[in-house]
């Protein structure tokens, strides 16, 4: 199984609850079909570089997961079928990208912990 990273943009007209429902749909699709979610980030509502489908903002979501190539193909079909998805991009992570992602996550976790300690 390879490790993949997918970023998808949801339409900005969704409520917070609808956005979470859409993300849960894809998370459940991956886990039900033998994928393993490693990391997930919600980047929130962001302005896009150019309008897509007459929308200039969108909810960005990142999923990092392990799966086989066939599952990735089926996931992308699900993205295309869902009208809430504006754009998506899935890339296979090489070993250096995996190491970098792990370092980035541990660094972010350490920053959160130091911030929490300062607040106490």
N, C-alpha and C positions, 0 to 999 in steps of 0.2 A: 504494500500500500504506500502510495506517495502522499506527501503533505502538500496541501493546496491552500491558497488564500483567495477569497472572493470578496469583492466590494460591490455592493449594489445600492442603487439610489431609488428610494420610494417617492412617489408623488407627494408634494407638499400639502395637498388638500385633505390628507388623512388626519384624523384625530390621533392623539397619543395612543389611545387604546387600539385603534385600527392598525397603527404602525406596529405595535408590539405583537398583535395577532398575526400580521404578515411575517414578521421575523420568526415567530414561533412556528409558523407553518413550514418554513424552510429548514429550521433547526430540527424539527420533528422528521421531515423528509430525509435529512441526512442520517439521523440516528436510527430510524426505522429500516433503512436500507443498508446498514452495515458500516456507515461512516462514524468517525469519532471526532467530536468537536473538541478542539484544543484550546481555542481562545476566541473571544467575541468582544467587539467594541462597538458602541453606539456613538457615532461622531456627531449626531444631532442634525439640526436643520442648518444647511450651509448654502451659500450662494454658489451657483455653478459658473463656470467660465463663459458659457454661452447658453442661450435658451434651448431647451429640448422639449418638444411638444408644447410650445408656448409657455413653459414653466422656467423660471429663472432660479428657483431654489429647490432643494430636495432633502429628504432625510437620508443620510449616509449610514451604512451599516457594514461592518467588516466581520467576516467569519473565517477562522483558520481551522482547518480540519484535515483528517487523514481519511483517504478513501481510494478506491480503485478508479481507473479512468472512465469506465462505463458509468459509474455513479455520477461522475462530474458531467458527462454528456446528458444524463437524465435530469440532473439538477438544472442545467442550462435550458432544457426544454421547459421545465416548470417555470423558470424565470420568464421565458418568452410568452408563456400562456397567461401569466398573471398580469392583469392590466394595471396593477398598482406599481409595478416595477418600470422605471423609466430607462435605466441603463444598468449593466452589470459587467464585471470583468473577473475572470477566474484565471489564476496563474499557478503553475506548479512551482513549489519552492525548492530550490537547490539547497545543499547542505549549509552553505554560507548564509543564505537567507534565513534558514531555520535558526542558526546560531544567533544571527543578528536580532531576530524577533524575540528569542528567549532573553537575550541581554536587555533589550528594550523593555520587555515586560518586567524583568526583575528590577531594573532601574526605576521604572514608574512605581512599582510596589514599594521600593525603599523610600521614594519621595513621599508617598502617601503615609507611610508609617512615621517618618520624621515629622511630618506636618501634624499628624494626630498626637504625637508625643509633645509637641510644642503647645498644642491647644490645652493639654491637661495640665 
